[in-house]
Amino acid sequence: MSSDLVIPTIGGMKKAPARSEKRIVVDELVDDQVFAITEWADIRPSYTNRKRFNQTALEQLAANIKEVGIVQPILIRPVTPTADAPQHFEIVAGERRWRAGNIAELQRGPTMIRKLTDLQAREIQLLENLQREDPHPMEEAEGFQELMLNAGYTADRLVEKLKKSRSHIYGRLKLCALTTEVREKFLDDAISPSTALLIARIPVPALQIKALGEISTPTYQGTGEPMPYRAALRHIQQNYMVDLTRALFKLTDATLLPLAGACTKCPKKSGNQPEVFSDTKSADVCTDPNCYAEKRLAHDALTIVAAAKGGIPVYEGEEGATRYHRNTNDKYTLFVKADAALWMFDRNAPATQNYGNATMFLEGGLLPEPAWYVKQPNGDLIPFYDKALIQKLLEDAGACETVEVHAARMADVRAMAEIKEAAANTPAKQAEAAKARAEEAAAEKQDEQDERYRIELYKRLRAKGANGFSLASLREFTKLALTTHELPDQELDYPFDTSTTESIHAYIDQAGLPDVQLLLVDMLLGDCLAGSRWLDDDEYVNQEAAMHAMARHEGLDPDAVRLQLEMEEIPFEDVQVQQLGDIIANSPGRLNDLTKFILAECPLMIKALEQAANTHGWYYAPGQVWLRAEETSTPGAAHVVREQSDEEDADDLADQINLAPQDEVAAIEPPAATADNQPEPETKKPAPRVRKPKSPTKPAAWPWPTSATASPTTAKETQ
């Protein structure tokens, strides 16, 4: 029994040879082999074996060989030495172990020697490579192809021998149709196996290369990545596959393009290779758009000749364009195309739901002779039909109703409407409808009264609060704000329970005016406290801009605060001489620790430290630590920088510089206030608020201001 499996190859198709009479089994090929310890230098790799090896995996195997040796002997065969290859043996199976042994610097290793022909050796190599755990799909495909072309294997034999499914075997074989350029990209893992198979199904080499460029270009939807599989599938289906059900020529016509033959028997038709095109729903899909275009042109040329003989006009140029546009997508034209939408015809049947086109209901040669053709600039020949004839054919097919059927159905519809109307006009129904109308009118009137009431009440409330609302009113307003805003309790450590609304309300009910004001500000500015750099949200931007402006109004310099934090976070070992002044000015609390570190690790910076301290108003007095320039050396008046280490470290530092430790702390002067009239950053209208997720952990405590519990009073009294 001969195999009729078509094997795709570069440049064409080949048929697998007839299955050999003698069935070759790998286990039989290695009988009568001899075990030996063979010098590694007397073994050469096979020129027919695979050429790609994972270097990292080889080095891992070499490390294992150094520890336990080669457990499984490699299979070799005797060969005739040559000037270029003086070795006496050639590797048949186990080249990976041999390469790893070389990395492990082995001098010799265990081997199994067997006399084999070139064909037998190659078959063993192919099967061994195919049965390893991670063969590259392209190498696997080439192995399948070589076994079928040179060793008489069939697809069924491969399924049986390798325990693979038929779809797997056929899918791999289809990869052999890849051109060299696409194949190299695939071997370099530039495209996935599924994407490579999509490209392999394009039978034209030039189109394969074009599709590869479109799919692998890293510009997909601005992501900087190539097309994912599903996007690549859609792209190829839309640009490299043709729906044969829309073909104007007969698919069985083998004379239209003799070299291509009939579409029904072509291997490029999806239905003729179901294992390869398992993801294509239709069996009538052509994967060679160039061949289809040639058949279309040939058909159009024959059609023009036939039209001329039958007196059917063919319009082109300006007149053709005018007729084409005048009779396309218009319900009131006299002529239509074959794919005219169903809504362009009269009396669509209810079952169609006005969906589809004329071609859907008039397949199988039901279309009449065209009334005329339009030849488009690209050469396509578009037939136009008498709309009245198409209407009649659609009525016969049940897609549209006849005048009589439509009139009868509409009479029934009107009768049912009259019955429903009569049922609705009974005295009870009329009374019920009148009652409903009265209730609706009353509800509308009540809504209008409620609206006027709310507007009037708010106007009066606003007038009362013109000079400041009472504390009780502000408490209620704060509770209202809590329904649409959240407290930033992950960033600030509040002195009350924030886990429930009730606990927050309880705190608000006894809070004083400053605390209520702070809660309102927290809710409006809290979102920006933990905003990430990559967030591009107007709300975050506006909140941060408002916080900066408020800080300046209150005498704070945002840039100085940022600089102070940066100075507090610089590790001492990274401090440069030019940074000493900034650290002392913005973080004087680190002066003692910095002095200790410089004495111990960087004594050459002592002079620079003293100069920087003097420049910023600190001087060193005998018996004291660091004093402000305006302070005396009296022990009780010294302002000493706070020690961050324990008392023992402080005493050690004092001993090193011959000073007695002090207890007082140098005051950190606040940054200078900025003018109130400094221009504020322009803010945008806040965008709709997006809730952020709660964090499971809390940062360090915020210095929350406390106020005495106040009885209800007004803001005016507080001022």
Stockholm file with secondary structure:
# STOCKHOLM 1.0

chainA/1-719         MSSDLVIPTIGGMKKAPARSEKRIVVDELVDDQVFAITEWADIRPSYTNRKRFNQTALEQLAANIKEVGIVQPILIRPVTPTADAPQHFEIVAGERRWRAGNIAELQRGPTMIRKLTDLQAREIQLLENLQREDPHPMEEAEGFQELMLNAGYTADRLVEKLKKSRSHIYGRLKLCALTTEVREKFLDDAISPSTALLIARIPVPALQIKALGEISTPTYQGTGEPMPYRAALRHIQQNYMVDLTRALFKLTDATLLPLAGACTKCPKKSGNQPEVFSDTKSADVCTDPNCYAEKRLAHDALTIVAAAKGGIPVYEGEEGATRYHRNTNDKYTLFVKADAALWMFDRNAPATQNYGNATMFLEGGLLPEPAWYVKQPNGDLIPFYDKALIQKLLEDAGACETVEVHAARMADVRAMAEIKEAAANTPAKQAEAAKARAEEAAAEKQDEQDERYRIELYKRLRAKGANGFSLASLREFTKLALTTHELPDQELDYPFDTSTTESIHAYIDQAGLPDVQLLLVDMLLGDCLAGSRWLDDDEYVNQEAAMHAMARHEGLDPDAVRLQLEMEEIPFEDVQVQQLGDIIANSPGRLNDLTKFILAECPLMIKALEQAANTHGWYYAPGQVWLRAEETSTPGAAHVVREQSDEEDADDLADQINLAPQDEVAAIEPPAATADNQPEPETKKPAPRVRKPKSPTKPAAWPWPTSATASPTTAKETQ
#=GR chainA/1-719 SS CCCCCEEEETTEEEECCCCCSSCCCHHHHTTTCEEEEEEGGGEECCTTSCCCCCHHHHHHHHHHHHHHCCCSCEEEEECCCCSSCCCSEEEEECHHHHHHHHHTTCSEEEEEECCCCHHHHHHHHHHHHHTSSCCCHHHHHHHHHHHHHHSCCCHHHHHHHHTCCHHHHHHHHHHTTSCHHHHHHHHTTSSCHHHHHHHHTCCCHHHHHHHHHHHHSSCGGGSSSCCCHHHHHHHHHHHHCEEGGGCSSCTTCSSSSTTTCCGGGCTTBGGGCTTTTTTCSCSCEESCHHHHHHHHHHHHHHHHHHHHHHTCCEEEHHHHHHHHHHTSSCTTCSEEETTCBGGGSSSBCGGGTTCSBHHHHSTTTTCCCCSEEEECTTSCEEEEEEHHHHHHHHHHHTSBCCHHHHHHHHHHHHHHHHHHHHHHTSHHHHHHHHHHHHHHHHHHHHHHHHHHHHHHHHHHHHHHGGGCCBHHHHHHHHHHHTTTCCCCTTTSCCSSCCSSHHHHHHHHHHCCHHHHHHHHHHHHHGGGGGCCTTCCCHHHHHHHHHHHHHHHHTTCCHHHHHHHHHHHHSCGGGCCGGGHHHHHHHCGGGHHHHHHHHHHHCGGGHHHHHHHHHHTTEEECTTSSEEETTSCSCGGGCCCCCCCSCHHHHHHHHHHTTCCCCCCCCCCCCCCCCCTTSCCCCCCCCCCCCCCCCCSSCCSCCCCCCCCCCCSCBHHHHC
#=GC SS_cons         CCCCCEEEETTEEEECCCCCSSCCCHHHHTTTCEEEEEEGGGEECCTTSCCCCCHHHHHHHHHHHHHHCCCSCEEEEECCCCSSCCCSEEEEECHHHHHHHHHTTCSEEEEEECCCCHHHHHHHHHHHHHTSSCCCHHHHHHHHHHHHHHSCCCHHHHHHHHTCCHHHHHHHHHHTTSCHHHHHHHHTTSSCHHHHHHHHTCCCHHHHHHHHHHHHSSCGGGSSSCCCHHHHHHHHHHHHCEEGGGCSSCTTCSSSSTTTCCGGGCTTBGGGCTTTTTTCSCSCEESCHHHHHHHHHHHHHHHHHHHHHHTCCEEEHHHHHHHHHHTSSCTTCSEEETTCBGGGSSSBCGGGTTCSBHHHHSTTTTCCCCSEEEECTTSCEEEEEEHHHHHHHHHHHTSBCCHHHHHHHHHHHHHHHHHHHHHHTSHHHHHHHHHHHHHHHHHHHHHHHHHHHHHHHHHHHHHHGGGCCBHHHHHHHHHHHTTTCCCCTTTSCCSSCCSSHHHHHHHHHHCCHHHHHHHHHHHHHGGGGGCCTTCCCHHHHHHHHHHHHHHHHTTCCHHHHHHHHHHHHSCGGGCCGGGHHHHHHHCGGGHHHHHHHHHHHCGGGHHHHHHHHHHTTEEECTTSSEEETTSCSCGGGCCCCCCCSCHHHHHHHHHHTTCCCCCCCCCCCCCCCCCTTSCCCCCCCCCCCCCCCCCSSCCSCCCCCCCCCCCSCBHHHHC
//
